[in-house]
Amino acid sequence: MSLPDFSHETAVLAGGARRVAGVDEVGRGPLAGPVTAAAVVLEPGRIPEGLNDSKKLTAARREVLAEWIMLNCDWSAAHVGVEEIDRLNIYHAAHLAMCRAVAGLRQPPCHVLVDGNRVPRDLPLPAQPVVKGDARCLSIAAASILAKVLRDRIMVDLAQQHPGYGWEVNAGYPTPAHKRALLDIGITPHHRRSFRPVHNILCKG
C-alpha cells in the first residue's frame, strides 16, 4: 500500500511558490450535521510520521495527529451548516467550506492542492485538484485528518443534545440505526432536509 508523499507540494514549490496548502472536506454523505473542511500548510522539514488518508487511521491516531497539526502548522477549519447545505446543495456547500478554510489561514498560500477532481470556482488563488488526494498528498492527508477530527467532535457534542440517533458513533451517516431513529424519534434541527431519507419522512408527515 503506497502512502501519501510530498511530491505534489515539491513540484509546486519548485515552480516558485513559497507556501502550499492542502485542502479537504468531510461530511458530504451524512444526514445530519455540517460539512467541514480544513486547510493545512506543512513545512517540508517538519512533517509528522504516519500522515495518511483519515479513513485509514484509527480514531486515536487521528486525534494525536490532529493535535500535532494544530500546534505546529498554519491551519484553518470551516463548517457549513444544514441551512446552507439545504439551500446550496451539498456539492456547493462542500466547496464553500473549502474556500472558507483557505481564507482562514494566518497567511494566504501561494498555491492550493484540493482533494477531488475539481477546484472550487470561488477559490481566489492558484489551485489544482488531486484525485484521491488524501491518499496521495501529505498536505491533503493532514487536512483530511483535521477535518474529520473536528467534525466528529461536533457530532459527539450534538449527540449529547439529541440522544438516540447514535451520532457519537455514526457521525450522522445514514446507518440503519440512524434511519430507524429518524422514524422513531423524528427529525431534529440538525438534519439535512434536502437529503432523501429526511425529505421522504417530511413528505409523509
LUMSE-422614 format. One record per atom (N, C-alpha, C): residue in one letter; atom name; x, y, z. Coordinates in steps of 0.05 Angstrom, whole numbers. Example, Ala and Ser with C-alpha at 12.3 -4.5 7.8 and 13.67 -1.06 7.14 Angstrom:
// residues 2
r, a, X, Y, Z
a, N, 264, -114, 156 .
a, CA, 246, -90, 156 .
a, C, 264, -66, 156 .
s, N, 257, -45, 142 .
s, CA, 273, -21, 143 .
s, C, 258, 1, 157 .
//
This chain:
// residues 205
r, a, X, Y, Z
m, N, 17, -24, 0 .
m, CA, 0, 0, 0 .
m, C, 18, 25, 0 .
s, N, 14, 42, -20 .
s, CA, 30, 66, -21 .
s, C, 19, 87, -2 .
l, N, 37, 103, 9 .
l, CA, 29, 124, 28 .
l, C, 31, 151, 14 .
p, N, 16, 171, 24 .
p, CA, 18, 198, 12 .
p, C, 47, 208, 14 .
d, N, 55, 225, -5 .
d, CA, 82, 236, -4 .
d, C, 81, 267, -9 .
f, N, 104, 279, -10 .
f, CA, 106, 308, -12 .
f, C, 112, 316, -41 .
s, N, 108, 299, -61 .
s, CA, 116, 305, -88 .
s, C, 100, 327, -101 .
h, N, 74, 327, -95 .
h, CA, 57, 349, -107 .
h, C, 66, 376, -96 .
e, N, 71, 377, -70 .
e, CA, 80, 402, -58 .
e, C, 107, 410, -69 .
t, N, 125, 391, -71 .
t, CA, 152, 396, -81 .
t, C, 152, 408, -109 .
a, N, 134, 397, -126 .
a, CA, 132, 407, -153 .
a, C, 123, 436, -154 .
v, N, 104, 442, -137 .
v, CA, 93, 470, -136 .
v, C, 114, 489, -124 .
l, N, 128, 480, -103 .
l, CA, 149, 497, -91 .
l, C, 172, 501, -111 .
a, N, 178, 481, -127 .
a, CA, 200, 484, -147 .
a, C, 192, 505, -168 .
g, N, 166, 509, -172 .
g, CA, 156, 529, -191 .
g, C, 156, 557, -180 .
g, N, 165, 561, -155 .
g, CA, 167, 588, -144 .
g, C, 148, 594, -121 .
a, N, 129, 576, -116 .
a, CA, 111, 581, -93 .
a, C, 126, 579, -67 .
r, N, 118, 595, -47 .
r, CA, 132, 593, -21 .
r, C, 115, 578, -1 .
r, N, 88, 580, -4 .
r, CA, 70, 567, 16 .
r, C, 48, 551, 0 .
v, N, 47, 526, 6 .
v, CA, 27, 508, -7 .
v, C, 8, 497, 14 .
a, N, -18, 500, 9 .
a, CA, -38, 490, 28 .
a, C, -51, 465, 15 .
g, N, -57, 446, 32 .
g, CA, -74, 423, 24 .
g, C, -101, 428, 36 .
v, N, -122, 421, 21 .
v, CA, -150, 425, 30 .
v, C, -166, 400, 25 .
d, N, -182, 393, 45 .
d, CA, -201, 370, 42 .
d, C, -225, 376, 59 .
e, N, -247, 361, 52 .
e, CA, -272, 364, 68 .
e, C, -282, 337, 75 .
v, N, -298, 336, 97 .
v, CA, -312, 312, 105 .
v, C, -341, 319, 111 .
g, N, -358, 299, 108 .
g, CA, -386, 303, 115 .
g, C, -405, 308, 92 .
r, N, -398, 298, 68 .
r, CA, -417, 301, 46 .
r, C, -440, 282, 49 .
g, N, -435, 258, 60 .
g, CA, -455, 237, 60 .
g, C, -474, 236, 83 .
p, N, -468, 248, 106 .
p, CA, -486, 245, 129 .
p, C, -513, 258, 124 .
l, N, -532, 249, 140 .
l, CA, -559, 260, 140 .
l, C, -562, 283, 160 .
a, N, -542, 286, 177 .
a, CA, -543, 307, 198 .
a, C, -516, 320, 202 .
g, N, -516, 344, 212 .
g, CA, -491, 358, 218 .
g, C, -479, 373, 195 .
p, N, -458, 388, 200 .
p, CA, -446, 405, 180 .
p, C, -428, 389, 161 .
v, N, -421, 402, 139 .
v, CA, -398, 393, 123 .
v, C, -374, 410, 132 .
t, N, -352, 397, 136 .
t, CA, -328, 410, 148 .
t, C, -304, 408, 130 .
a, N, -290, 430, 126 .
a, CA, -265, 430, 110 .
a, C, -243, 440, 127 .
a, N, -219, 431, 121 .
a, CA, -194, 441, 134 .
a, C, -174, 447, 113 .
a, N, -157, 467, 119 .
a, CA, -134, 474, 102 .
a, C, -109, 473, 120 .
v, N, -88, 461, 110 .
v, CA, -63, 458, 126 .
v, C, -39, 465, 108 .
v, N, -21, 480, 119 .
v, CA, 5, 485, 106 .
v, C, 26, 470, 122 .
l, N, 39, 450, 109 .
l, CA, 60, 435, 121 .
l, C, 87, 447, 114 .
e, N, 105, 448, 133 .
e, CA, 133, 456, 127 .
e, C, 148, 432, 118 .
p, N, 164, 434, 96 .
p, CA, 177, 410, 85 .
p, C, 194, 395, 106 .
g, N, 207, 409, 124 .
g, CA, 225, 396, 143 .
g, C, 211, 387, 168 .
r, N, 185, 392, 171 .
r, CA, 171, 385, 195 .
r, C, 145, 371, 188 .
i, N, 147, 346, 182 .
i, CA, 123, 330, 175 .
i, C, 121, 306, 194 .
p, N, 100, 303, 208 .
p, CA, 98, 281, 227 .
p, C, 96, 254, 214 .
e, N, 106, 234, 228 .
e, CA, 104, 207, 218 .
e, C, 74, 198, 218 .
g, N, 67, 183, 198 .
g, CA, 41, 170, 198 .
g, C, 18, 185, 186 .
l, N, 24, 208, 173 .
l, CA, 2, 222, 159 .
l, C, -9, 205, 137 .
n, N, -35, 202, 136 .
n, CA, -48, 185, 116 .
n, C, -77, 194, 113 .
d, N, -90, 183, 93 .
d, CA, -119, 187, 90 .
d, C, -132, 181, 116 .
s, N, -148, 200, 126 .
s, CA, -161, 198, 153 .
s, C, -177, 172, 155 .
k, N, -188, 162, 133 .
k, CA, -204, 137, 134 .
k, C, -187, 113, 140 .
k, N, -161, 115, 136 .
k, CA, -143, 92, 140 .
k, C, -130, 92, 168 .
l, N, -137, 111, 185 .
l, CA, -125, 113, 211 .
l, C, -146, 108, 233 .
t, N, -137, 99, 256 .
t, CA, -155, 95, 279 .
t, C, -162, 123, 290 .
a, N, -184, 123, 304 .
a, CA, -193, 149, 316 .
a, C, -172, 160, 335 .
a, N, -159, 142, 350 .
a, CA, -138, 151, 369 .
a, C, -115, 164, 354 .
r, N, -107, 151, 332 .
r, CA, -84, 162, 316 .
r, C, -92, 188, 303 .
r, N, -116, 190, 294 .
r, CA, -125, 216, 282 .
r, C, -124, 238, 303 .
e, N, -132, 233, 327 .
e, CA, -132, 253, 348 .
e, C, -103, 263, 354 .
v, N, -84, 244, 355 .
v, CA, -56, 251, 360 .
v, C, -46, 269, 338 .
l, N, -51, 260, 313 .
l, CA, -41, 276, 291 .
l, C, -54, 303, 288 .
a, N, -80, 304, 294 .
a, CA, -95, 330, 293 .
a, C, -83, 349, 313 .
e, N, -78, 340, 337 .
e, CA, -66, 357, 358 .
e, C, -39, 368, 349 .
w, N, -23, 350, 336 .
w, CA, 3, 359, 326 .
w, C, 0, 381, 305 .
i, N, -18, 376, 287 .
i, CA, -23, 395, 265 .
i, C, -31, 422, 277 .
m, N, -50, 422, 296 .
m, CA, -60, 447, 308 .
m, C, -38, 462, 323 .
l, N, -19, 448, 334 .
l, CA, 3, 460, 349 .
l, C, 26, 470, 331 .
n, N, 30, 457, 308 .
n, CA, 55, 461, 293 .
n, C, 51, 473, 265 .
c, N, 27, 475, 256 .
c, CA, 22, 484, 228 .
c, C, 4, 509, 227 .
d, N, 5, 522, 205 .
d, CA, -15, 542, 198 .
d, C, -39, 526, 188 .
w, N, -61, 528, 202 .
w, CA, -85, 511, 194 .
w, C, -110, 528, 198 .
s, N, -131, 519, 185 .
s, CA, -157, 532, 189 .
s, C, -178, 511, 183 .
a, N, -201, 514, 196 .
a, CA, -224, 496, 190 .
a, C, -249, 513, 188 .
a, N, -268, 503, 172 .
a, CA, -293, 517, 168 .
a, C, -316, 497, 167 .
h, N, -338, 504, 178 .
h, CA, -362, 487, 178 .
h, C, -385, 501, 163 .
v, N, -398, 487, 146 .
v, CA, -422, 498, 133 .
v, C, -446, 481, 143 .
g, N, -465, 495, 155 .
g, CA, -487, 482, 169 .
g, C, -509, 473, 151 .
v, N, -529, 460, 164 .
v, CA, -550, 447, 148 .
v, C, -567, 467, 132 .
e, N, -571, 491, 143 .
e, CA, -587, 511, 128 .
e, C, -574, 517, 101 .
e, N, -548, 522, 102 .
e, CA, -534, 528, 77 .
e, C, -532, 503, 59 .
i, N, -529, 480, 71 .
i, CA, -528, 455, 55 .
i, C, -554, 452, 40 .
d, N, -577, 456, 54 .
d, CA, -603, 453, 41 .
d, C, -608, 474, 20 .
r, N, -597, 498, 24 .
r, CA, -601, 520, 5 .
r, C, -583, 517, -19 .
l, N, -558, 509, -15 .
l, CA, -539, 509, -37 .
l, C, -537, 482, -52 .
n, N, -541, 460, -38 .
n, CA, -536, 432, -44 .
n, C, -509, 425, -33 .
i, N, -504, 399, -29 .
i, CA, -481, 390, -14 .
i, C, -455, 395, -29 .
y, N, -456, 393, -56 .
y, CA, -432, 398, -72 .
y, C, -422, 426, -68 .
h, N, -440, 446, -72 .
h, CA, -432, 474, -69 .
h, C, -425, 481, -40 .
a, N, -439, 468, -21 .
a, CA, -433, 473, 7 .
a, C, -405, 463, 15 .
a, N, -398, 440, 4 .
a, CA, -371, 430, 9 .
a, C, -350, 448, -2 .
h, N, -354, 459, -26 .
h, CA, -335, 477, -38 .
h, C, -334, 503, -23 .
l, N, -357, 513, -13 .
l, CA, -357, 537, 4 .
l, C, -341, 532, 29 .
a, N, -343, 509, 42 .
a, CA, -328, 503, 66 .
a, C, -298, 504, 60 .
m, N, -290, 493, 36 .
m, CA, -262, 493, 29 .
m, C, -252, 522, 25 .
c, N, -268, 538, 12 .
c, CA, -260, 567, 8 .
c, C, -256, 581, 34 .
r, N, -275, 576, 53 .
r, CA, -274, 589, 79 .
r, C, -249, 579, 95 .
a, N, -243, 554, 92 .
a, CA, -220, 543, 106 .
a, C, -194, 556, 96 .
v, N, -191, 558, 70 .
v, CA, -167, 571, 59 .
v, C, -166, 600, 67 .
a, N, -189, 614, 67 .
a, CA, -189, 642, 75 .
a, C, -182, 646, 104 .
g, N, -185, 626, 120 .
g, CA, -179, 628, 149 .
g, C, -150, 623, 157 .
l, N, -133, 616, 138 .
l, CA, -105, 612, 144 .
l, C, -92, 638, 153 .
r, N, -72, 636, 171 .
r, CA, -59, 661, 181 .
r, C, -47, 677, 158 .
q, N, -34, 663, 139 .
q, CA, -23, 676, 116 .
q, C, -34, 662, 91 .
p, N, -42, 677, 70 .
p, CA, -52, 664, 46 .
p, C, -31, 647, 33 .
p, N, -38, 624, 24 .
p, CA, -18, 607, 9 .
p, C, -14, 617, -19 .
c, N, 8, 609, -31 .
c, CA, 13, 616, -59 .
c, C, -2, 596, -78 .
h, N, -8, 573, -68 .
h, CA, -20, 552, -84 .
h, C, -36, 533, -66 .
v, N, -57, 522, -76 .
v, CA, -74, 504, -61 .
v, C, -77, 477, -76 .
l, N, -73, 456, -61 .
l, CA, -78, 429, -71 .
l, C, -105, 419, -59 .
v, N, -124, 413, -77 .
v, CA, -151, 407, -68 .
v, C, -158, 378, -73 .
d, N, -168, 364, -53 .
d, CA, -176, 337, -56 .
d, C, -200, 335, -76 .
g, N, -198, 317, -95 .
g, CA, -221, 313, -113 .
g, C, -213, 319, -142 .
n, N, -233, 321, -159 .
n, CA, -228, 326, -187 .
n, C, -235, 354, -196 .
r, N, -243, 371, -178 .
r, CA, -250, 398, -185 .
r, C, -240, 418, -163 .
v, N, -233, 442, -172 .
v, CA, -226, 463, -154 .
v, C, -250, 481, -149 .
p, N, -256, 489, -125 .
p, CA, -279, 507, -120 .
p, C, -276, 532, -137 .
r, N, -297, 539, -151 .
r, CA, -295, 561, -171 .
r, C, -290, 588, -157 .
d, N, -297, 591, -132 .
d, CA, -294, 616, -118 .
d, C, -267, 618, -103 .
l, N, -250, 599, -106 .
l, CA, -224, 600, -93 .
l, C, -206, 620, -108 .
p, N, -198, 642, -94 .
p, CA, -185, 664, -108 .
p, C, -155, 660, -110 .
l, N, -145, 636, -112 .
l, CA, -116, 630, -112 .
l, C, -110, 609, -133 .
p, N, -85, 608, -142 .
p, CA, -78, 585, -159 .
p, C, -82, 559, -144 .
a, N, -94, 540, -158 .
a, CA, -101, 514, -145 .
a, C, -102, 492, -166 .
q, N, -99, 468, -156 .
q, CA, -102, 445, -174 .
q, C, -116, 422, -158 .
p, N, -133, 407, -172 .
p, CA, -146, 384, -159 .
p, C, -127, 360, -159 .
v, N, -129, 344, -138 .
v, CA, -114, 319, -137 .
v, C, -134, 297, -130 .
v, N, -139, 280, -150 .
v, CA, -158, 258, -146 .
v, C, -147, 238, -125 .
k, N, -164, 230, -106 .
k, CA, -155, 214, -83 .
k, C, -131, 227, -69 .
g, N, -133, 253, -67 .
g, CA, -110, 268, -56 .
g, C, -104, 261, -27 .
d, N, -125, 253, -11 .
d, CA, -120, 247, 17 .
d, C, -102, 222, 20 .
a, N, -101, 205, -1 .
a, CA, -84, 181, 0 .
a, C, -57, 185, -16 .
r, N, -54, 209, -29 .
r, CA, -31, 213, -46 .
r, C, -14, 236, -38 .
c, N, -25, 256, -24 .
c, CA, -12, 282, -20 .
c, C, -13, 288, 10 .
l, N, 11, 293, 22 .
l, CA, 13, 296, 51 .
l, C, -3, 319, 62 .
s, N, -3, 342, 48 .
s, CA, -17, 365, 58 .
s, C, -48, 360, 58 .
i, N, -57, 346, 37 .
i, CA, -86, 340, 36 .
i, C, -92, 319, 57 .
a, N, -74, 299, 62 .
a, CA, -79, 280, 83 .
a, C, -81, 293, 110 .
a, N, -64, 313, 115 .
a, CA, -65, 328, 140 .
a, C, -92, 342, 143 .
a, N, -101, 354, 121 .
a, CA, -127, 368, 121 .
a, C, -149, 349, 126 .
s, N, -148, 325, 114 .
s, CA, -169, 305, 118 .
s, C, -171, 296, 147 .
i, N, -148, 293, 160 .
i, CA, -148, 285, 188 .
i, C, -160, 306, 205 .
l, N, -152, 331, 201 .
l, CA, -162, 353, 218 .
l, C, -192, 357, 214 .
a, N, -201, 356, 189 .
a, CA, -230, 360, 184 .
a, C, -246, 338, 197 .
k, N, -236, 313, 194 .
k, CA, -251, 290, 206 .
k, C, -252, 292, 237 .
v, N, -230, 299, 249 .
v, CA, -230, 301, 279 .
v, C, -248, 323, 288 .
l, N, -246, 346, 276 .
l, CA, -263, 369, 285 .
l, C, -292, 364, 280 .
r, N, -299, 352, 257 .
r, CA, -328, 346, 252 .
r, C, -338, 325, 272 .
d, N, -322, 304, 276 .
d, CA, -330, 283, 295 .
d, C, -336, 295, 323 .
r, N, -319, 314, 331 .
r, CA, -323, 327, 358 .
r, C, -350, 341, 358 .
i, N, -357, 355, 337 .
i, CA, -383, 369, 335 .
i, C, -406, 348, 338 .
m, N, -403, 326, 324 .
m, CA, -425, 306, 324 .
m, C, -427, 293, 351 .
v, N, -405, 289, 366 .
v, CA, -407, 278, 393 .
v, C, -422, 298, 411 .
d, N, -416, 324, 408 .
d, CA, -430, 345, 424 .
d, C, -460, 345, 417 .
l, N, -466, 343, 391 .
l, CA, -495, 343, 383 .
l, C, -509, 318, 393 .
a, N, -494, 296, 395 .
a, CA, -506, 271, 405 .
a, C, -515, 274, 434 .
q, N, -501, 291, 450 .
q, CA, -509, 295, 478 .
q, C, -536, 310, 479 .
q, N, -539, 328, 460 .
q, CA, -564, 344, 459 .
q, C, -587, 329, 447 .
h, N, -581, 310, 429 .
h, CA, -602, 295, 415 .
h, C, -595, 265, 416 .
p, N, -599, 253, 440 .
p, CA, -592, 224, 442 .
p, C, -611, 207, 426 .
g, N, -601, 183, 419 .
g, CA, -618, 164, 405 .
g, C, -611, 159, 376 .
y, N, -597, 178, 364 .
y, CA, -590, 175, 336 .
y, C, -563, 162, 331 .
g, N, -547, 160, 353 .
g, CA, -521, 148, 351 .
g, C, -500, 164, 337 .
w, N, -503, 191, 338 .
w, CA, -484, 208, 324 .
w, C, -456, 206, 336 .
e, N, -454, 198, 361 .
e, CA, -428, 195, 373 .
e, C, -412, 173, 360 .
v, N, -425, 154, 347 .
v, CA, -411, 132, 333 .
v, C, -415, 133, 303 .
n, N, -437, 143, 293 .
n, CA, -441, 143, 264 .
n, C, -436, 171, 251 .
a, N, -431, 191, 267 .
a, CA, -424, 218, 257 .
a, C, -445, 230, 239 .
g, N, -470, 219, 241 .
g, CA, -492, 230, 225 .
g, C, -496, 215, 199 .
y, N, -479, 195, 193 .
y, CA, -482, 180, 168 .
y, C, -507, 163, 170 .
p, N, -518, 155, 146 .
p, CA, -544, 140, 146 .
p, C, -542, 111, 152 .
t, N, -533, 104, 176 .
t, CA, -532, 77, 185 .
t, C, -561, 67, 190 .
p, N, -565, 41, 190 .
p, CA, -592, 30, 196 .
p, C, -604, 41, 222 .
a, N, -587, 43, 243 .
a, CA, -596, 53, 269 .
a, C, -604, 82, 267 .
h, N, -589, 98, 252 .
h, CA, -596, 126, 249 .
h, C, -622, 129, 234 .
k, N, -626, 114, 213 .
k, CA, -650, 116, 197 .
k, C, -675, 106, 213 .
r, N, -670, 86, 230 .
r, CA, -692, 77, 247 .
r, C, -700, 99, 267 .
a, N, -680, 112, 278 .
a, CA, -685, 133, 298 .
a, C, -700, 157, 285 .
l, N, -694, 162, 260 .
l, CA, -709, 183, 246 .
l, C, -739, 177, 246 .
l, N, -746, 152, 241 .
l, CA, -774, 144, 241 .
l, C, -786, 144, 269 .
d, N, -769, 134, 289 .
d, CA, -780, 130, 316 .
d, C, -780, 156, 332 .
i, N, -760, 173, 329 .
i, CA, -757, 197, 346 .
i, C, -765, 222, 330 .
g, N, -759, 222, 304 .
g, CA, -766, 246, 288 .
g, C, -741, 261, 279 .
i, N, -746, 283, 266 .
i, CA, -725, 299, 253 .
i, C, -717, 322, 272 .
t, N, -691, 326, 274 .
t, CA, -680, 348, 291 .
t, C, -673, 372, 273 .
p, N, -667, 395, 286 .
p, CA, -658, 418, 270 .
p, C, -632, 413, 256 .
h, N, -617, 392, 264 .
h, CA, -591, 387, 253 .
h, C, -592, 367, 230 .
h, N, -616, 359, 222 .
h, CA, -618, 341, 199 .
h, C, -620, 357, 173 .
r, N, -609, 346, 152 .
r, CA, -609, 359, 125 .
r, C, -635, 352, 111 .
r, N, -652, 371, 110 .
r, CA, -679, 366, 99 .
r, C, -680, 360, 69 .
s, N, -659, 368, 55 .
s, CA, -658, 363, 26 .
s, C, -648, 335, 20 .
f, N, -638, 320, 40 .
f, CA, -629, 293, 35 .
f, C, -652, 273, 35 .
r, N, -652, 255, 16 .
r, CA, -676, 239, 10 .
r, C, -688, 225, 35 .
p, N, -673, 210, 52 .
p, CA, -686, 197, 74 .
p, C, -701, 216, 93 .
v, N, -689, 240, 97 .
v, CA, -702, 260, 114 .
v, C, -726, 273, 99 .
h, N, -721, 280, 74 .
h, CA, -742, 292, 57 .
h, C, -767, 274, 55 .
n, N, -762, 248, 51 .
n, CA, -784, 229, 49 .
n, C, -802, 228, 73 .
i, N, -789, 230, 97 .
i, CA, -804, 229, 122 .
i, C, -821, 255, 125 .
l, N, -808, 278, 117 .
l, CA, -823, 303, 118 .
l, C, -847, 303, 99 .
c, N, -844, 291, 76 .
c, CA, -866, 289, 56 .
c, C, -889, 272, 67 .
k, N, -881, 250, 81 .
k, CA, -902, 233, 91 .
k, C, -917, 246, 114 .
g, N, -902, 263, 129 .
g, CA, -914, 276, 152 .
g, C, -935, 297, 143 .
//
